Every structure is written in structure tokens, then in C-alpha cells.
Amino acid sequence: MEEGIGGLRHLYMTVFLSGFASLMVIPAITDITMLALCPGQDECSLAIYLSGFQQAIIGLGTVVMTPLIGNLSDVYGRKSLLTVPLALSIIPLVILAYSRETNFFYAYFALRTVTAMVCEGSINCLTLAYVADTVSERERVSAFGVLAGFLSASFVCGTLAARFLSTASTFQVAAFTSMLATIYMRVFLKESLPGGDGSLRQPILKGGSDAIEEDGYSPETIQVYKKVPSTGDLICLLRSSKTLSQAAIVSFFQSLAEGGLQASLMYFLKARFHFNKNQFADLMLIVGISGTVSQLLFMPILAPVLGEEKLLSIGLLVGSFNMFLNSISWAVWVPYAATVFSAFGFLVQPSIRSIVSKQVGPNEQGKAQGCISGISSFANIVSPLIFSPLTALFLSEAAPFYFPGFSIMCIGLAMIIGFVQSTMIRASPISSHKISNIISVEST
């Protein structure tokens, strides 16, 4: 099914529409949360802790769900499994599209937590596996960059829309676009399976059992649920390649920093400079434009020249400097100026995913991408447990010393650890047969 980057246009459009729907509500959600929990206040520890709790619970769910969905997509197809998170993501948006009152906010909060356990990492995992199925290794890093670029473009367009729409209209447009993304994907996107085969190895709704035959053994019957990867399977997968395990460590610390930023930055800016919805939207718009330019323009040019490993290290190093600068913000313009460096941070995830995809064969792409997404999700469990209390403490009057941006500084330190690990990565693609044999032997 190798069609090159241009053959992914329907996948790009699906990612754009889905990203537009989910990302355009971010500038408004902070104000809605604080209005529901702490009306009339600029600093609210309850909102910080509740958001951190939600992030941790979502991370716990995605640790389980992303490897499961990724592995099932290796059998049942990427499109079939992609339908599930796209459809579920519509539900929370519809609630706030109807009303933003306190009771509806709590309903949104509960359903968003549950549905995001399935949706948060699965869409990214499945689209990355789809790209790996469709594009040759030589073009893969550029394709991952373009895919991430479309997500950044959706971020820009969504933030721009949120900047000019009312809060009610923002959620109404987001709910409609989320429905449109699901319908578009079902109508236009072709099914994709490992090895370029367009036919399903298993129909997803088939009941009963599957017969399999292994060399030297008689056929035996196994239940469908046994296709679900165990923790041991995923550990064996990571151990099968030093490069793969190193990429997993980098992904953990990068996601730890990303989750910390999500848990801390907006509340830091709200307390420090009294940011409102429009200021958040302006800041996110600048960041999104930087990311779009970085991934659509710089990534395809720089990746073939420098390689994924160097791009990964550059992105982490410059991204950590961005965090350090934000942590010492002394004026309202500093967070805006720091976005100059955020463009490099957008190089990190496509580089990691490309490195990972080259370490496994076509039959393990869903499992490998799901495994990395699961590790990222685990980091998102740990992150709010660390950074939410830290942010609340240093924004309160009980802080041991005056440094409102201390938690942001610690996020930069997490990225530095990831950078140090990234410098040890040396690309050494290995065949899928080697991976399969290693897993088979160790599992036995």
C-alpha cells in the first residue's frame, strides 16, 4: 500500500479535523473550570489539583488502552480501530456545546475523563501506524513531520477560531467538527494493514476463536482476547533493541515535561499576569504557527540531512531553554517571546516515532507505536502528581521561597534529562524477523 506522502491526504484531513475540534476548546476550558470551581478568582488550587487528577486518571487509562488498540489494529486494521476514539471524542464536546453551567461542567469533566482514556493517545498511535504502513522508511520521518504539521495547523486554526468565537459557539463548532472528522474518515480513508495488504486478516466483529499453526506444533485454538499484548510482551519488545529502549526513555521524559507544562503553565500565567481567554488564545496561536512551520517546512528539509537522532537532541535542548525562560518571566511579553524556541520542541515527537518505526517490522508497527504511546501516557500519570502540587505550592502564600515559575523550571530539567539520553541513541534498524524471533523466544 506504499503510495508516498501524497497518498496520505485523507489521513491528513482526518487528523486536521479531529485536532481542530479538540484543540480549539483549550483556550476556553481554563476559564470555564475556574468559573465553575472558584468564581471571581485568578488563583484556584482546587482547579489545579482537579485538572492534575483528571490528567493522571486519563494517563492511567491510556497506559492500558493505547498498546491494546495499537496491537488490535495490527490484526483488524487501522481504520476500524480509529473509528472508536473519533466517535467517543464527540460526546464531551456536545455537553459543553449545550450548556456551560456548573452541573454540565461536572458532567463534561466526568465523561471527558472516561472517553479520553481511549481517545487521548489512540488517535495519534493509529495514525502513526497508518503512516508506517503506507510510506517507505526513507520518507517516513518526513511523513511523520507532515502529519504532525497538520496537527499543528489544526491547532493554529482552532485557536484562531476560538479567539473570535464566543465560548458557547466555540464548543458548538468543536462538536460539529468532531462529528465531521468521524464521518469523513469512514467515507474517504482506505483501510490499512501491515505489509501493504488492503484486506482484513480478521473481521473486527467476528466472534468465537481463531485457529493458528506454529512450526513444529499442531494447530491450537486461542481466544481473540489473547491477541492483547501483555506487559511481558511489551518489555520483550523494548528489550529487543537498544535503540528502541533508549527512545522509550526519551519519550518518557519528554512526555513528563509536556504533561507538566499542561498541568502548570496556564495556571502560572493566570496567577502571574492575569491571563484571560484571548491572551491564552494569542499565545497558543503563536506557538501553533511555530510548530506548523517547523513540521511542514523544516522537518522535511532537515531530517534527510541531519537525521532523526540529531533533530531529537536539538529539539529537546532548545525546548528546555524555552522552559527556563518561561520560568523566570518578569514581564507579560516574555512568554510570547519564548515561543521563538518552541518551534524546535515540535521536532521531538516525529523524530522519536520515526526512530521507533524503523526498529520494528510491518507486523509490529501498531504494537510498537502503542507501546511508546503507553509510556507517554504513564508519564502523564506521574507528571501531574509532581507538577500540580508544586505549581499550587509556589503560586500560594505558603511557598518556601518566592519563585512562581519553579515548577516550570523543573519541567526544563526533565527535558534536559531526555536530551542527555537522546545523545546516546544510534540508529540501527533491524528486521521484523529478528524482532519477532526475539519476542517469540523470550515469551516461550
N, C-alpha and C positions, 0 to 999 in steps of 0.2 A: 504493500500500500504506500510505498515511498513516492510522494508527489512533490517533495520540496516544500519550502516555506510558504510559497504562494498557495499551495493546496490546503492550507490550514485556515482559509479566510472565514469559514463558518464557525470554526472553533474560536477564532479571534473575536468575532462578533458576539458569540455567546458569552465569552469572558468579559467583554466590554459592557454588555447589557447587565449582566449579573453584578459586576463590580460597581457600575453606575448606581444600581438600586441599593446596594448595601453600604456604599461609601458616602453617598450624598446625605445620609442622616447623621453622620458623625458630628458635624459642627453643632447640630441642634440638640443632640442627646445629653450633653453635659448640663445645659440649662434646664432641660426637662427633668433630669434626675434631681438636680438641686432644688428646683421649684417644688417637686413632689415631696422631697425629704426635708429640706431646710429652706423654706420660703424666705426671700429677702436677705439671704446671707451670701457672702462671697467665699467663705471658707466653711467647709462642712465635712468633718471627719467621718460621719455616717456614710455620706455619698462615696468617699474614697474607699472605706472598708467594704461597702456593699459592691462597688464596682470590682474591687480586688477579689472578693469572694466569688462573684459571677465568673470572672476570668479564670480563677482556679478550677471551678467546677466544670467549665467548658473544656479547659485543658485536660482534666481527668477523663472526660468523655471522649475527646478526640484521640487521646493516647490509645484507647481501645479501638475506636471506630475507623481511624484512617488506615492502619495496617490491614484491618479486616476488609474494608471496602476496596482498598488497593489490590489485595490478593484476589478477592472475588472478581474484580474487573479483568484479571488475567484469564479467567475462565468464562465469564458471562459477557464480557465486552465493556468498553469504557462508556459508551453512550447509555447503555442500560442502567449502569450504576450511577451515572451523572444525573439521571432524572430524579433520583431520590433527594439529594441535597438541594437541588434547584427548586423542587416543589416545596420542600419544607421551609425554605427561607422566605417564602411568601407570607406565611402565617403571622409572624410578629409584626411585620410592616403594616398589615391590614388593620391590626388592633389600634396602633397609634394613628393610622390614617383616619380611623373613625373618631377617636377622642384621645386627648392628652390629659384627661383628669387623673387624679391620684389612683383611683381604683383600676383604671385602664393601664396606667403605668405599671402597676404591680402585676397585672395580667401579662403585659408585654414582657416584663422582666423575667417572669417565670417561664413563659413559652420561648422567649429568646434564649434562655439558658439551656433548655431542653433541646431545641432544634439546632442550636449552634454546636452541640456535641457531635452531631452528624455532619453539619454543613461547613464548619469553620475551616477544617483542613482538607476535607474530602474533595471539594471542587478543585482546589489547587493540585492536589495529588493526582486526580484523574486526568486533568488537562495536561499535566506534565507527562504522564504515561502515554497519553494520546500522541503528543509531540514525538516522544521517543519511538513509538510505533511507526510514525509516518516519515520521519526525517532521518537521513543518514548521519553517522557520527560526526562527519566532517562539518556539517551545517548545524549540528544540534545546539551548540552553545548560542549561536546567533538566533536560532528559532526560539530558544528559551528566553533570550533577551527581548525579542519582539513580542512574545507572549506577555512577559512582564511589562513591556512598554504599553501594550493595550490596556492592561490593568491600571497602570499609572495614568493613562489617558482617560480612563473611566473615572478615576479619582479626581482628575482636573475638572472634567465636565460635570461630575456630580457635585463637587464643591462649588463650582461656578453657579450651577443651578440653585444650590442651597443658599448662596449669597443673595440671590434676588427673589427667591420664593418665600412666602410666609411659612411658618413652621407646619401648619396644617397641610398646605399644598406640597411641602417637601415630602411628607410621608405618603400622601396620596400618589404623587408621581413615582415615588420609590416602589410602592406596592404594584402599580400598573406595570412598571418596567421589569420588575421581578417576574411577573406573570408572562410578559412578552419574551423574556430570556428563555424561560422553560419551553414555551410553545415554539420559538424559533429553533432551539436546539433539537426538539423532537422532529420538526419538519425537515430541516435542511442538513443537519450534521450526519455524516455517514458513520456507521458502526466501525469500530477499530478493535482489532485483536492482535496479539503478539504474532510476529512472523509475517505480517502483511496479509494475513488471511481475513477476508471480509465476512466469513461465515462463522457463526457461533459454534464453539466447541460444546457448549451446554446451553439449552434454553433456560432462562433465568427462573421461570415458573415451574420447571419440571419437578415433580415430586419423586419420592422413592429413593433409589440408590443407584450408584454408578459402578460398573464393573471395570476394573483396571487389571492390567497384566504387567508384571515386572519380570526382567530377565532371570531365568532360573527358578521362578516360582509359579505356582498355579494361580489363575485369576482369583481374586478375592473381592468381596463386596464391602464397600465403605459408604458411610452416610455423607451427605453433602456437607454437613457441618464440619467434617474432618478436614475440609479444604481450608478452614480458618487457620492462619498461622499461629503457632504457639509462641510463647516468649522464647523458648529454646530455639525455634526455627529462626527467629529474628536475630538472636545472639549469634547463631552459627553464620547467618548471612553477613553480619558485621565483621565477624572474625575471619571470614573467607578472604578478605582483602584489607591490607594495612591502610591503603588509601581510603577505602570506604569507611573504616572505623575512625580515621582522622577527620574525614569530612563530617561524620556524625557528631564528633566532639565540637567542631567549629559551629555546626548548626545549632547545637545546644546553647552555647554561649551567645551566639548571635540572636537566637530567639529569646534567651533570658533577658538580653538588653532590650530587644524590641518590645517584649511584654512589659518590662519595667517602664519603658517610655510611655506605653499605652496607659499604664496604671498611674503615672506620675505627672507627665508634662502638662496636660491641660489643667489639672488642679493646681499645679505650681504657678502657671501663668494666670489663672483665675485669681489666686490669692495674692500673687506678687504685683500684677499690673492690672487687675480687674478686667481681664479679657471678657468680651461678650461673644455672642454667636457670630457676628460679622467679622470680628477680629480673628476668631478661630478659623473661619472660612477663608479669610485672606491669607493667613499663614499656611494653611493646608493647600491652598491653590498654588502658592509659590513652590512649596515642596513637591506637589504633584507635577508641575511643569518641569522642575528639575529632574524628577525621576523619568518622565516621559522622554525628554531629550536624551538623558543618559542611556536609557534602554533601547530606544529606537534608532538613535544616531551613533552614540559612542560604542555601544556594545558590539554591534556587527562589525565595526571598523577595528576596534582594539582587540577583540577576542582572538582573531586569527593571528595577530601579530604578537601579543603578549602571552596568550594562553589563559585558561580559566584560573590556574593557580595564582598567577601574579595579580590578576584582576581581583580575585578574592582577597588577597592580602592588602591591596591598595584600598579597596572598599572598606575593610574593617578598620584600617589605620586612620583614614580620613574621617570615617564615621565616628570614631572615638573622639577625635578632636572636636567634631561638631557637638558632642555631648558635653565635653569640658567647657566649651564656650557658652552653651546654654546654661550650665550650672552656675556660672558667675555673672549672669545677665544683670547689668547695672542700670539699663535703660530699656524702654519698651521696644526700641528698634533693634536691639541685639538679637532676639530670636529670629527676626526677619533676615538679618544679615547672615546669621549662622546657616541659613538654608542653602547658601552657596556650596557648602560642603556636603549637604545631604544627597546631592546627585550621585556621589561616589558610593554612598551606602546602598543604593539601588542595584549596584553591580553584584552584591554579595549572594543573594539567593539564586539568581540564574546561574552563577558560577558554581555554587555548591551542587545544584541539581544536575548540571551538565557533567561534573566530575563523577557524581554518583551513577548517572545513567550509563557512563562508559565502563563502569566496573561490573555490570551485570548484563546478561543476555536478554533477548526479547521476551522470554517467558517469565522473567523476574522483574520487569520494569514496574509493574503495579505494586508488587511486594516491596521493592527497594524504595520507591518514592513514598509509599505508605509508611515504611519504617522510619524514614527521615522526617516525615510529617508527624509521626507519633512522638519522636524525640523532641521535635519543636514544641509539640503540644505539652509534653512533660515539663519542658522549660517554662511554658506558660502557666503551669500549676505552681511551680516553685517561685516564679517571678513576683506575682502579687503578694505572696506570703512574706517576701523580703521587702519589696519596694513600697507597698501600700502603707504598712505601719511606719516605715522610715519617712515617707512623704508626710503622713499625718503628723508625726512627731516633730519634724523640722519646720512645719508650717504653723505649729502651735506655739503658745507662750511657754510650754514646758520643755522646749528644745534645750539640750545640754549646752549648746553654743549657737550663735546666730549664723546660720548658713542655710537659707531656704532651699538652695539648689543642691544640697548634699546628696540626696537620692539620685539626682541626675548625674552627679559626679561619679557615683558608684556604678551607674549604668555604663559610663565610659570605661570604667575599669574592667567590666565584664567583656566589653568589646576588645580591649587590649589583650585579655587572655585568649580570646578567639583568634586575634591577629597572630599572637605568638605560635599557637597551634597551626595556623594556616601556613606559616613559613616552612613547616616540616612536611607538607604534602608534596609528593612527587607523583605525577600521573603515570599510571602503569596499567592500561586497560587489559583485562583478562577475559577469556572466552566464557560464554554462558555454560559450556560443558564443564569447565573447571569448577565454576560456582555450584552447579547442580551436583557434581560428584562430591564436593566438599560437604555440602549440606546433607546429601544422602548418607555419606559415611558417618558424619558426626551424629546425625539423628539416630542411625542404627546403633 
